[in-house]
Amino acid sequence: MAFQTYSLFVLSIIMISFGHVENRLNLLQLQNDIDKLKADFNSSHSDVADGGPIFTERLSSWTERNEKRIILSQIISMYLKMLENTDRSKAHVRNITEELHTLKESLSDGSKKIEDLKDLTKLQMSDLKIQRKAVNELFSVLQKLGGTSSSHKRKRSQFPRLCKC
């Protein structure tokens, strides 16, 4: 029993040192707030299951850390947009919105990348001036693409091949 108490004490000190206690408490409070929000939106309604998840399924194809930051920043923006039209007088709505804003700030580089992607889709590729600029940049774009694949090839070729005799 004394060992368990000591272990719990040591674990508590470690968690406090790294800020995990506060985050854990925030997560517990956030879960409670989300449960209240679910009740506000009647999310136990039968149509919620129609068509599968809208966000979580998309996250599985984003594997790299930086990729995830891009998609998560967009998802958080969508949640914030959704919560703009909810009753802000409710404490749980304010708490969730505050947490989402904090997360959005930590993912600001993802938001910038999203804007870059949106700007690319707006380019008028039928515009002659845009076409000229694009052609001038084509070689350097291909170099950037080729640089990554050739470096992978080099790494692979450095390992001795095993004879399959």
Solvent accessible surface area in square Angstrom, and as a share of the most:
residue,aa,sasa,rsa
1,M,184,0.82
2,A,82,0.64
3,F,155,0.65
4,Q,121,0.54
5,T,83,0.48
6,Y,137,0.52
7,S,43,0.28
8,L,116,0.58
9,F,121,0.50
10,V,50,0.29
11,L,92,0.46
12,S,40,0.26
13,I,82,0.41
14,I,83,0.42
15,M,47,0.21
16,I,117,0.60
17,S,81,0.52
18,F,149,0.62
19,G,31,0.30
20,H,93,0.41
21,V,50,0.28
22,E,116,0.52
23,N,79,0.40
24,R,146,0.53
25,L,108,0.54
26,N,63,0.32
27,L,117,0.58
28,L,107,0.53
29,Q,85,0.38
30,L,32,0.16
31,Q,92,0.41
32,N,70,0.36
33,D,2,0.01
34,I,61,0.31
35,D,69,0.36
36,K,93,0.39
37,L,20,0.10
38,K,98,0.42
39,A,78,0.61
40,D,66,0.34
41,F,95,0.40
42,N,84,0.43
43,S,42,0.27
44,S,106,0.68
45,H,95,0.42
46,S,95,0.61
47,D,80,0.42
48,V,86,0.49
49,A,84,0.65
50,D,105,0.55
51,G,87,0.84
52,G,34,0.32
53,P,70,0.44
54,I,117,0.60
55,F,34,0.14
56,T,94,0.55
57,E,116,0.52
58,R,138,0.51
59,L,41,0.20
60,S,87,0.56
61,S,88,0.57
62,W,68,0.24
63,T,102,0.59
64,E,110,0.49
65,R,172,0.63
66,N,83,0.43
67,E,65,0.29
68,K,74,0.31
69,R,46,0.17
70,I,25,0.13
71,I,23,0.12
72,L,59,0.29
73,S,1,0.01
74,Q,49,0.22
75,I,13,0.07
76,I,13,0.07
77,S,32,0.20
78,M,95,0.42
79,Y,79,0.30
80,L,16,0.08
81,K,142,0.60
82,M,81,0.36
83,L,1,0.00
84,E,112,0.50
85,N,137,0.70
86,T,30,0.17
87,D,74,0.38
88,R,105,0.38
89,S,85,0.55
90,K,76,0.32
91,A,56,0.43
92,H,20,0.09
93,V,1,0.01
94,R,114,0.42
95,N,54,0.28
96,I,10,0.05
97,T,8,0.04
98,E,120,0.54
99,E,56,0.25
100,L,23,0.11
101,H,89,0.40
102,T,83,0.48
103,L,84,0.42
104,K,57,0.24
105,E,132,0.59
106,S,65,0.42
107,L,15,0.08
108,S,68,0.44
109,D,61,0.31
110,G,1,0.01
111,S,30,0.19
112,K,123,0.52
113,K,72,0.31
114,I,19,0.10
115,E,86,0.38
116,D,61,0.31
117,L,92,0.46
118,K,84,0.36
119,D,77,0.40
120,L,111,0.55
121,T,116,0.67
122,K,137,0.58
123,L,80,0.40
124,Q,120,0.54
125,M,105,0.47
126,S,96,0.62
127,D,63,0.33
128,L,102,0.51
129,K,126,0.54
130,I,44,0.22
131,Q,70,0.31
132,R,142,0.52
133,K,109,0.46
134,A,39,0.30
135,V,105,0.60
136,N,126,0.65
137,E,99,0.45
138,L,96,0.48
139,F,142,0.59
140,S,51,0.33
141,V,74,0.43
142,L,95,0.47
143,Q,104,0.46
144,K,151,0.64
145,L,117,0.58
146,G,33,0.32
147,G,38,0.37
148,T,82,0.48
149,S,54,0.35
150,S,47,0.30
151,S,33,0.22
152,H,101,0.45
153,K,126,0.54
154,R,144,0.53
155,K,122,0.52
156,R,162,0.59
157,S,71,0.46
158,Q,139,0.62
159,F,143,0.59
160,P,119,0.75
161,R,211,0.77
162,L,159,0.79
163,C,101,0.60
164,K,202,0.86
165,C,153,0.92
